C-alpha cells in the first residue's frame, strides 16, 4: 500500500513504491478505430509511470475490412499472438494482465488464448469491454460458446465497462462487485487554452459541419450525407467535412453515389486525420455530427474530442453517449434512423450562432470536469490496484 502522504504527480496518479509489471494486450493504429486508440491511450498515459507496461501488439495492418473475418491470415495471426502471449506471460512474470474483450465469436475465441493461460497463472486478470454489444453477442451465440464465455469471465479480477448504462451487459457473467465503470478520457488537445474562431451569424457566411470517425454506414455518416443533400437549398452556406477511413469498399461506393452530381461543392472527404491535423479540423468546425446506430458502440472518443474542441454535438443516445451529452445543454440527442430529427437539429444549430456557442462552451466544461486523461488514469489505477489486491 502507498501511504496517503506519498507525493502525487501533476497528472494525478500517485507513483507506486514498487512498479508492478502489467502485460497489455491490444492493437495500435493504423488502422484507426476505438480499440486501437484505447491501447495507444493506455500505453502513453500516466500509467506508464506507475507500472512497467509490456505490450503484446495484436494489430492487423491489412485494414479495417479484415476485422472479424474468418480467413487463414486471421487464424495465423491469432495463433501467433497466442504463442507470443504465453512467452511473455512466462518470461515477464506480469502481476496483472489487461485484455480488451471482443464482442464477436471469432474475436472472443482469440481472446481465450490470452485469458485461459492467465487464469492458470499467478497474474491478476482485468478485461475491458470497449463497446456496448457484449450482451447481444453472448445471448445470440450458441450454448457451447455461452458456456465458454461464462467460464472465462467468472475468473476475472476486474471487468471494465464504459458507462453505468452498460453494467447490465455483464450481469450474471461477472460478479457485480468486480464490474467497474471507467468512462473514456483523452488528453486536452488544446492544453487548456482553446481559442475558437468567432461565431458566424450568417448561414451564407459558411457554417462548417464535421463528421469524424470510421466511415461506416452504422456510424451514421451516410445519414449525414443524406441530410446534406436534403438541406442544401435551405442551408446554402453550410459545408461538410467527413474525416476518417472508409470501413469497406461498398461504404465508399455508396458515399460517392450520394455526392456525385449534387454535393461536390459542399462536401469534402479529408481522409484519416490525427494529432495536430485533427485538433485543427475540430477547432475550425462549428457543429459536430455523429448520428451513430452502430450495435457495438460504447463511448466514442470522437465525441470527447469534439467536446474538448468546444463544439455542440449532434448524436444519438446509444450506449454511454446519453451519459456524456446532456440533451439541450451540451449537445442535441436525436433518435436513431430519424431523418427529420437529424435535419431539424442541424438547422437549429446552423441558424443560431448563439446556441452553438452556448452548447459548445458547456460541452468543453463537461469534458474538462469528467473526461480528461487525468480522470481516466486515476480510475484505471484504482481498478488495477483493486485487482492486484484481490486474494
DRENDO-1510 file (C-alpha; in Angstrom, 1 decimal, always signed):
<recs>
REC; n; res; u; v; w
REC; 1; UNK; +0.0; +0.0; +0.0 .
REC; 2; UNK; +1.2; +3.6; -0.8 .
REC; 3; UNK; +0.8; +5.9; +2.2 .
REC; 4; UNK; -1.6; +8.8; +1.9 .
REC; 5; UNK; +1.3; +11.2; +2.4 .
REC; 6; UNK; +3.1; +9.9; -0.7 .
REC; 7; UNK; +3.6; +12.7; -3.2 .
REC; 8; UNK; +1.1; +12.8; -6.1 .
REC; 9; UNK; +2.3; +13.6; -9.7 .
REC; 10; UNK; +0.9; +16.5; -11.6 .
REC; 11; UNK; -1.2; +14.1; -13.7 .
REC; 12; UNK; -3.0; +13.0; -10.5 .
REC; 13; UNK; -1.5; +9.4; -10.5 .
REC; 14; UNK; +0.4; +8.6; -7.3 .
REC; 15; UNK; +3.7; +6.8; -8.1 .
REC; 16; UNK; +4.0; +3.2; -6.8 .
REC; 17; UNK; +6.8; +2.2; -4.4 .
REC; 18; UNK; +7.4; -0.9; -6.4 .
REC; 19; UNK; +6.4; -1.0; -10.1 .
REC; 20; UNK; +4.3; -4.0; -11.0 .
REC; 21; UNK; +4.6; -5.4; -14.5 .
REC; 22; UNK; +1.4; -5.2; -16.5 .
REC; 23; UNK; +1.0; -7.1; -19.7 .
REC; 24; UNK; -1.2; -5.1; -22.0 .
REC; 25; UNK; -2.8; -6.9; -25.0 .
REC; 26; UNK; -4.3; -4.8; -27.8 .
REC; 27; UNK; -3.8; -3.3; -31.3 .
REC; 28; UNK; -2.4; +0.1; -32.2 .
REC; 29; UNK; -3.3; +2.4; -35.1 .
REC; 30; UNK; -3.3; +2.3; -38.0 .
REC; 31; UNK; -6.0; +1.4; -38.9 .
REC; 32; UNK; -7.7; +3.9; -36.6 .
REC; 33; UNK; -10.6; +2.5; -34.6 .
REC; 34; UNK; -11.7; +2.7; -31.0 .
REC; 35; UNK; -9.9; -0.4; -29.8 .
REC; 36; UNK; -6.6; +0.7; -31.3 .
REC; 37; UNK; -6.9; +4.3; -29.9 .
REC; 38; UNK; -7.7; +2.8; -26.4 .
REC; 39; UNK; -4.5; +0.7; -26.4 .
REC; 40; UNK; -2.4; +3.7; -27.5 .
REC; 41; UNK; -4.0; +5.9; -24.8 .
REC; 42; UNK; -3.2; +3.4; -22.1 .
REC; 43; UNK; +0.4; +2.9; -23.2 .
REC; 44; UNK; +1.1; +6.6; -23.5 .
REC; 45; UNK; -0.9; +7.5; -20.3 .
REC; 46; UNK; +0.5; +8.3; -16.8 .
REC; 47; UNK; +0.0; +4.5; -16.1 .
REC; 48; UNK; +3.4; +4.0; -17.7 .
REC; 49; UNK; +4.9; +6.0; -14.8 .
REC; 50; UNK; +3.3; +3.8; -12.2 .
REC; 51; UNK; +3.6; +0.4; -13.8 .
REC; 52; UNK; +6.0; -1.4; -16.0 .
REC; 53; UNK; +3.9; -1.8; -19.2 .
REC; 54; UNK; +4.7; -4.7; -21.5 .
REC; 55; UNK; +2.8; -4.6; -24.7 .
REC; 56; UNK; +1.6; -7.5; -26.9 .
REC; 57; UNK; +0.7; -5.8; -30.2 .
REC; 58; UNK; -2.3; -7.5; -31.9 .
REC; 59; UNK; -2.5; -5.1; -34.8 .
REC; 60; UNK; -3.7; -6.3; -38.2 .
REC; 61; UNK; -2.2; -3.8; -40.7 .
REC; 62; UNK; -4.2; -5.2; -43.6 .
REC; 63; UNK; -7.0; -2.7; -43.0 .
REC; 64; UNK; -10.5; -2.3; -41.4 .
REC; 65; UNK; -12.2; -4.9; -43.7 .
REC; 66; UNK; -10.2; -7.8; -42.1 .
REC; 67; UNK; -11.7; -7.2; -38.6 .
REC; 68; UNK; -13.9; -10.1; -37.5 .
REC; 69; UNK; -13.3; -12.1; -40.8 .
REC; 70; UNK; -12.6; -15.8; -40.8 .
REC; 71; UNK; -9.7; -16.4; -43.1 .
REC; 72; UNK; -6.3; -18.1; -43.0 .
REC; 73; UNK; -4.5; -14.9; -42.3 .
REC; 74; UNK; -6.6; -14.1; -39.2 .
REC; 75; UNK; -6.2; -17.6; -37.9 .
REC; 76; UNK; -2.5; -17.5; -38.4 .
REC; 77; UNK; -2.3; -14.1; -36.6 .
REC; 78; UNK; -4.4; -15.2; -33.7 .
REC; 79; UNK; -2.2; -18.3; -33.1 .
REC; 80; UNK; +1.0; -16.2; -33.4 .
REC; 81; UNK; -0.3; -13.7; -30.9 .
REC; 82; UNK; -1.3; -16.6; -28.6 .
REC; 83; UNK; +2.1; -18.0; -28.7 .
REC; 84; UNK; +3.8; -14.7; -28.1 .
REC; 85; UNK; +1.4; -14.1; -25.2 .
REC; 86; UNK; +2.4; -17.3; -23.5 .
REC; 87; UNK; +6.0; -16.5; -23.9 .
REC; 88; UNK; +5.6; -13.0; -22.4 .
REC; 89; UNK; +3.5; -14.5; -19.6 .
REC; 90; UNK; +6.3; -16.9; -18.8 .
REC; 91; UNK; +9.3; -14.6; -19.1 .
REC; 92; UNK; +8.0; -11.3; -18.0 .
REC; 93; UNK; +6.0; -12.7; -15.0 .
REC; 94; UNK; +3.4; -9.9; -15.0 .
REC; 95; UNK; +1.4; -9.2; -11.9 .
REC; 96; UNK; -1.5; -8.2; -14.0 .
REC; 97; UNK; -2.8; -8.9; -17.5 .
REC; 98; UNK; -5.1; -6.5; -19.3 .
REC; 99; UNK; -7.2; -7.8; -22.1 .
REC; 100; UNK; -9.8; -5.8; -24.2 .
REC; 101; UNK; -12.7; -8.1; -24.9 .
REC; 102; UNK; -14.0; -8.7; -28.4 .
REC; 103; UNK; -17.8; -8.6; -28.9 .
REC; 104; UNK; -18.0; -11.3; -31.6 .
REC; 105; UNK; -17.3; -15.0; -31.8 .
REC; 106; UNK; -14.0; -15.1; -33.6 .
REC; 107; UNK; -12.6; -12.2; -31.7 .
REC; 108; UNK; -13.6; -13.8; -28.3 .
REC; 109; UNK; -12.0; -17.1; -29.3 .
REC; 110; UNK; -8.8; -15.3; -29.9 .
REC; 111; UNK; -9.1; -13.6; -26.5 .
REC; 112; UNK; -9.5; -17.0; -24.9 .
REC; 113; UNK; -5.9; -17.6; -25.9 .
REC; 114; UNK; -4.9; -14.8; -23.5 .
REC; 115; UNK; -7.5; -15.3; -20.8 .
REC; 116; UNK; -7.1; -19.0; -20.1 .
REC; 117; UNK; -3.3; -19.0; -19.6 .
REC; 118; UNK; -3.7; -16.0; -17.3 .
REC; 119; UNK; -6.3; -17.8; -15.2 .
REC; 120; UNK; -3.8; -20.6; -14.7 .
REC; 121; UNK; -1.1; -18.3; -13.7 .
REC; 122; UNK; -0.4; -16.1; -10.7 .
REC; 123; UNK; -1.3; -12.9; -12.6 .
REC; 124; UNK; -4.5; -10.9; -12.0 .
REC; 125; UNK; -6.8; -10.5; -15.0 .
REC; 126; UNK; -8.5; -7.3; -15.9 .
REC; 127; UNK; -10.8; -7.3; -19.0 .
REC; 128; UNK; -12.2; -4.2; -20.7 .
REC; 129; UNK; -15.3; -4.1; -22.9 .
REC; 130; UNK; -14.8; -1.2; -25.3 .
REC; 131; UNK; -18.4; -1.2; -26.6 .
REC; 132; UNK; -22.0; -1.8; -25.8 .
REC; 133; UNK; -22.7; -5.0; -27.7 .
REC; 134; UNK; -21.3; -7.8; -25.5 .
REC; 135; UNK; -24.7; -8.9; -24.0 .
REC; 136; UNK; -26.2; -9.2; -27.5 .
REC; 137; UNK; -23.2; -11.3; -28.6 .
REC; 138; UNK; -23.5; -13.6; -25.6 .
REC; 139; UNK; -27.2; -14.0; -25.8 .
REC; 140; UNK; -27.2; -14.6; -29.6 .
REC; 141; UNK; -24.4; -17.2; -29.7 .
REC; 142; UNK; -24.7; -21.0; -29.3 .
REC; 143; UNK; -24.8; -22.8; -25.9 .
REC; 144; UNK; -21.2; -24.0; -26.1 .
REC; 145; UNK; -19.9; -20.5; -26.7 .
REC; 146; UNK; -22.0; -19.1; -23.9 .
REC; 147; UNK; -20.6; -21.7; -21.5 .
REC; 148; UNK; -17.1; -20.7; -22.6 .
REC; 149; UNK; -17.8; -17.0; -22.1 .
REC; 150; UNK; -19.2; -17.7; -18.6 .
REC; 151; UNK; -16.3; -19.9; -17.6 .
REC; 152; UNK; -13.7; -17.4; -18.7 .
REC; 153; UNK; -15.4; -14.3; -17.2 .
REC; 154; UNK; -16.2; -16.0; -13.9 .
REC; 155; UNK; -12.4; -15.9; -13.1 .
REC; 156; UNK; -11.6; -12.3; -13.9 .
REC; 157; UNK; -10.5; -10.0; -11.1 .
REC; 158; UNK; -12.0; -6.9; -12.6 .
REC; 159; UNK; -14.1; -6.1; -15.7 .
REC; 160; UNK; -14.3; -2.6; -17.0 .
REC; 161; UNK; -17.3; -1.1; -18.8 .
REC; 162; UNK; -17.6; +2.4; -20.3 .
REC; 163; UNK; -20.8; +3.7; -18.6 .
REC; 164; UNK; -23.4; +2.9; -15.9 .
REC; 165; UNK; -25.8; +2.1; -18.7 .
REC; 166; UNK; -23.5; -0.7; -19.8 .
REC; 167; UNK; -23.3; -2.6; -16.5 .
REC; 168; UNK; -26.2; -4.9; -17.4 .
REC; 169; UNK; -24.1; -6.3; -20.3 .
REC; 170; UNK; -22.1; -8.4; -17.7 .
REC; 171; UNK; -24.9; -9.2; -15.3 .
REC; 172; UNK; -24.6; -12.9; -14.4 .
REC; 173; UNK; -21.3; -13.2; -16.2 .
REC; 174; UNK; -19.1; -11.3; -13.8 .
REC; 175; UNK; -19.9; -10.8; -10.1 .
REC; 176; UNK; -21.3; -7.4; -9.6 .
REC; 177; UNK; -18.5; -6.3; -7.2 .
REC; 178; UNK; -15.9; -6.9; -9.9 .
REC; 179; UNK; -17.5; -4.7; -12.5 .
REC; 180; UNK; -16.1; -1.2; -12.7 .
REC; 181; UNK; -17.3; +1.8; -14.7 .
REC; 182; UNK; -14.4; +3.8; -16.3 .
REC; 183; UNK; -15.5; +6.3; -19.0 .
REC; 184; UNK; -13.0; +7.0; -21.7 .
REC; 185; UNK; -10.8; +10.0; -21.3 .
REC; 186; UNK; -8.4; +11.9; -23.6 .
REC; 187; UNK; -5.6; +14.5; -23.2 .
REC; 188; UNK; -6.8; +18.0; -23.9 .
REC; 189; UNK; -5.5; +18.7; -27.4 .
REC; 190; UNK; -5.6; +22.4; -26.7 .
REC; 191; UNK; -3.7; +22.4; -23.4 .
REC; 192; UNK; -6.4; +24.2; -21.5 .
REC; 193; UNK; -6.1; +27.2; -23.9 .
REC; 194; UNK; -8.7; +26.7; -26.6 .
REC; 195; UNK; -9.3; +29.6; -28.9 .
REC; 196; UNK; -12.1; +29.3; -31.4 .
REC; 197; UNK; -12.9; +31.5; -34.4 .
REC; 198; UNK; -15.7; +34.0; -33.8 .
REC; 199; UNK; -19.1; +32.5; -34.3 .
REC; 200; UNK; -20.6; +33.4; -37.7 .
REC; 201; UNK; -24.0; +34.9; -37.5 .
REC; 202; UNK; -25.0; +34.1; -41.1 .
REC; 203; UNK; -25.7; +30.7; -42.7 .
REC; 204; UNK; -24.4; +32.0; -46.0 .
REC; 205; UNK; -21.2; +33.0; -44.2 .
REC; 206; UNK; -20.1; +29.4; -44.1 .
REC; 207; UNK; -21.1; +27.2; -41.2 .
REC; 208; UNK; -18.8; +24.1; -41.0 .
REC; 209; UNK; -20.2; +20.7; -40.1 .
REC; 210; UNK; -17.7; +17.9; -39.3 .
REC; 211; UNK; -18.1; +14.2; -39.0 .
REC; 212; UNK; -15.1; +12.4; -37.6 .
REC; 213; UNK; -14.8; +8.6; -37.3 .
REC; 214; UNK; -14.8; +5.4; -39.3 .
REC; 215; UNK; -16.8; +5.9; -42.4 .
REC; 216; UNK; -19.2; +3.0; -41.9 .
REC; 217; UNK; -22.9; +3.1; -42.6 .
REC; 218; UNK; -23.7; +2.1; -39.0 .
REC; 219; UNK; -21.8; +5.1; -37.6 .
REC; 220; UNK; -24.2; +7.4; -39.4 .
REC; 221; UNK; -22.0; +9.1; -42.0 .
REC; 222; UNK; -24.4; +8.2; -44.8 .
REC; 223; UNK; -27.3; +9.6; -42.8 .
REC; 224; UNK; -25.4; +12.9; -42.6 .
REC; 225; UNK; -24.6; +12.8; -46.3 .
REC; 226; UNK; -28.3; +12.4; -47.0 .
REC; 227; UNK; -29.1; +15.3; -44.7 .
REC; 228; UNK; -26.6; +17.4; -46.5 .
REC; 229; UNK; -28.5; +16.7; -49.8 .
REC; 230; UNK; -31.9; +17.4; -48.3 .
REC; 231; UNK; -30.7; +20.7; -46.6 .
REC; 232; UNK; -28.6; +22.1; -49.5 .
REC; 233; UNK; -31.2; +24.6; -50.7 .
REC; 234; UNK; -32.3; +25.5; -47.1 .
REC; 235; UNK; -28.8; +26.0; -45.8 .
REC; 236; UNK; -26.8; +27.1; -48.9 .
REC; 237; UNK; -23.8; +28.3; -46.9 .
REC; 238; UNK; -23.2; +25.1; -44.9 .
REC; 239; UNK; -20.2; +22.9; -45.8 .
REC; 240; UNK; -19.5; +19.4; -44.6 .
REC; 241; UNK; -16.2; +17.6; -43.9 .
REC; 242; UNK; -16.0; +13.9; -43.4 .
REC; 243; UNK; -12.8; +12.7; -41.8 .
REC; 244; UNK; -11.9; +9.0; -41.4 .
REC; 245; UNK; -11.2; +5.8; -43.2 .
REC; 246; UNK; -13.8; +4.0; -45.2 .
REC; 247; UNK; -14.7; +0.8; -43.5 .
REC; 248; UNK; -15.5; -1.2; -46.6 .
REC; 249; UNK; -15.4; -0.5; -50.3 .
REC; 250; UNK; -19.2; -0.6; -50.5 .
REC; 251; UNK; -19.3; +2.2; -47.9 .
REC; 252; UNK; -17.1; +4.3; -50.2 .
REC; 253; UNK; -19.2; +3.4; -53.3 .
REC; 254; UNK; -22.5; +4.4; -51.5 .
REC; 255; UNK; -20.9; +7.7; -50.4 .
REC; 256; UNK; -19.7; +8.6; -53.9 .
REC; 257; UNK; -23.2; +7.9; -55.3 .
REC; 258; UNK; -24.6; +10.4; -52.7 .
REC; 259; UNK; -22.1; +13.1; -53.6 .
REC; 260; UNK; -21.9; +12.8; -57.4 .
REC; 261; UNK; -23.8; +15.5; -59.2 .
REC; 262; UNK; -25.2; +17.3; -56.2 .
REC; 263; UNK; -22.8; +17.7; -53.3 .
REC; 264; UNK; -19.3; +18.1; -54.7 .
REC; 265; UNK; -19.3; +21.8; -53.9 .
REC; 266; UNK; -20.2; +21.4; -50.2 .
REC; 267; UNK; -18.8; +18.0; -49.2 .
REC; 268; UNK; -15.1; +17.2; -48.5 .
REC; 269; UNK; -13.6; +13.8; -47.6 .
REC; 270; UNK; -10.4; +14.6; -45.6 .
REC; 271; UNK; -9.2; +11.0; -45.1 .
REC; 272; UNK; -7.7; +9.9; -41.8 .
REC; 273; UNK; -6.6; +12.8; -39.6 .
REC; 274; UNK; -4.7; +12.6; -36.3 .
REC; 275; UNK; -2.7; +14.8; -34.0 .
REC; 276; UNK; -2.5; +18.4; -34.9 .
REC; 277; UNK; -4.5; +18.0; -38.1 .
REC; 278; UNK; -7.4; +16.5; -36.2 .
REC; 279; UNK; -7.2; +19.2; -33.5 .
REC; 280; UNK; -7.2; +22.0; -36.1 .
REC; 281; UNK; -10.1; +20.4; -38.1 .
REC; 282; UNK; -12.3; +20.3; -35.0 .
REC; 283; UNK; -11.2; +23.9; -34.0 .
REC; 284; UNK; -12.3; +25.1; -37.4 .
REC; 285; UNK; -15.7; +23.4; -37.1 .
REC; 286; UNK; -19.0; +24.9; -36.0 .
REC; 287; UNK; -21.0; +21.7; -35.4 .
REC; 288; UNK; -20.0; +18.1; -34.8 .
REC; 289; UNK; -22.5; +15.4; -36.1 .
REC; 290; UNK; -22.2; +11.7; -35.3 .
REC; 291; UNK; -25.6; +10.0; -35.7 .
REC; 292; UNK; -24.4; +6.5; -34.8 .
REC; 293; UNK; -26.5; +3.4; -34.7 .
REC; 294; UNK; -23.6; +1.1; -34.5 .
REC; 295; UNK; -24.6; -2.0; -32.5 .
REC; 296; UNK; -21.2; -2.3; -30.7 .
REC; 297; UNK; -20.9; +1.4; -29.9 .
REC; 298; UNK; -19.6; +2.2; -26.4 .
REC; 299; UNK; -18.2; +5.7; -25.5 .
REC; 300; UNK; -16.8; +7.2; -28.7 .
REC; 301; UNK; -13.5; +9.0; -28.4 .
REC; 302; UNK; -14.6; +11.3; -31.3 .
REC; 303; UNK; -17.4; +12.8; -29.2 .
REC; 304; UNK; -14.9; +13.6; -26.4 .
REC; 305; UNK; -12.6; +15.2; -29.0 .
REC; 306; UNK; -15.4; +17.3; -30.2 .
REC; 307; UNK; -16.4; +18.3; -26.7 .
REC; 308; UNK; -12.7; +19.2; -26.0 .
REC; 309; UNK; -12.9; +21.5; -29.1 .
REC; 310; UNK; -15.9; +23.3; -27.6 .
REC; 311; UNK; -18.3; +22.0; -30.3 .
REC; 312; UNK; -22.0; +21.4; -30.0 .
REC; 313; UNK; -22.6; +17.7; -30.6 .
REC; 314; UNK; -25.5; +16.2; -32.6 .
REC; 315; UNK; -25.6; +12.5; -31.9 .
REC; 316; UNK; -27.8; +9.6; -30.6 .
REC; 317; UNK; -28.4; +8.2; -27.2 .
REC; 318; UNK; -26.8; +4.9; -27.9 .
REC; 319; UNK; -24.7; +3.1; -25.2 .
REC; 320; UNK; -22.8; +5.5; -22.9 .
REC; 321; UNK; -23.3; +8.6; -25.2 .
REC; 322; UNK; -26.5; +9.5; -23.3 .
REC; 323; UNK; -24.4; +9.8; -20.1 .
REC; 324; UNK; -21.9; +12.1; -21.9 .
REC; 325; UNK; -24.1; +14.5; -23.9 .
REC; 326; UNK; -26.8; +16.3; -22.0 .
REC; 327; UNK; -29.6; +16.9; -24.5 .
REC; 328; UNK; -30.2; +20.6; -24.9 .
REC; 329; UNK; -27.3; +21.5; -22.5 .
REC; 330; UNK; -24.1; +20.3; -24.1 .
REC; 331; UNK; -25.5; +19.0; -27.4 .
REC; 332; UNK; -28.6; +17.6; -29.1 .
REC; 333; UNK; -29.6; +14.0; -29.0 .
REC; 334; UNK; -31.7; +12.7; -31.9 .
REC; 335; UNK; -33.5; +9.4; -32.3 .
REC; 336; UNK; -31.7; +6.8; -34.5 .
REC; 337; UNK; -32.9; +6.4; -38.1 .
REC; 338; UNK; -34.9; +9.7; -37.9 .
REC; 339; UNK; -34.0; +11.9; -40.9 .
REC; 340; UNK; -36.5; +14.7; -39.8 .
REC; 341; UNK; -35.0; +14.9; -36.3 .
REC; 342; UNK; -31.4; +15.0; -37.7 .
REC; 343; UNK; -32.3; +17.7; -40.2 .
REC; 344; UNK; -34.1; +19.8; -37.5 .
REC; 345; UNK; -31.0; +19.6; -35.2 .
REC; 346; UNK; -28.6; +20.7; -37.9 .
REC; 347; UNK; -30.9; +23.6; -39.0 .
REC; 348; UNK; -31.4; +24.6; -35.4 .
REC; 349; UNK; -27.6; +24.9; -34.8 .
REC; 350; UNK; -26.7; +26.2; -38.2 .
REC; 351; UNK; -29.1; +29.2; -37.9 .
REC; 352; UNK; -28.2; +30.1; -34.3 .
REC; 353; UNK; -24.6; +31.0; -33.6 .
REC; 354; UNK; -25.7; +31.9; -30.0 .
REC; 355; UNK; -27.0; +28.4; -29.4 .
REC; 356; UNK; -23.8; +26.9; -30.9 .
REC; 357; UNK; -21.6; +29.0; -28.6 .
REC; 358; UNK; -23.7; +28.1; -25.5 .
REC; 359; UNK; -23.8; +24.4; -26.1 .
REC; 360; UNK; -20.1; +24.3; -27.2 .
REC; 361; UNK; -18.9; +26.1; -24.1 .
REC; 362; UNK; -21.0; +23.7; -21.9 .
REC; 363; UNK; -19.6; +20.7; -23.8 .
REC; 364; UNK; -16.0; +21.8; -23.2 .
REC; 365; UNK; -16.7; +22.4; -19.5 .
REC; 366; UNK; -18.2; +19.0; -19.1 .
REC; 367; UNK; -15.2; +17.4; -20.9 .
REC; 368; UNK; -12.8; +19.2; -18.5 .
REC; 369; UNK; -14.7; +18.1; -15.5 .
REC; 370; UNK; -15.3; +14.4; -16.4 .
REC; 371; UNK; -13.4; +13.1; -19.5 .
REC; 372; UNK; -9.8; +14.1; -19.3 .
REC; 373; UNK; -6.9; +11.8; -19.4 .
REC; 374; UNK; -6.1; +12.5; -15.8 .
REC; 375; UNK; -9.5; +11.5; -14.6 .
REC; 376; UNK; -9.4; +8.3; -16.7 .
REC; 377; UNK; -5.9; +7.5; -15.5 .
REC; 378; UNK; -6.9; +7.8; -11.8 .
REC; 379; UNK; -9.9; +5.5; -12.4 .
REC; 380; UNK; -7.7; +2.9; -14.2 .
REC; 381; UNK; -5.1; +2.9; -11.4 .
REC; 382; UNK; -7.9; +2.4; -8.9 .
REC; 383; UNK; -9.2; -0.6; -10.9 .
REC; 384; UNK; -5.7; -2.1; -11.4 .
REC; 385; UNK; -4.9; -1.7; -7.7 .
REC; 386; UNK; -8.2; -3.3; -6.7 .
REC; 387; UNK; -7.4; -6.3; -8.9 .
REC; 388; UNK; -3.9; -6.6; -7.6 .
REC; 389; UNK; -5.2; -6.6; -4.0 .
REC; 390; UNK; -7.8; -9.3; -4.6 .
REC; 391; UNK; -6.9; -12.6; -3.0 .
</recs>
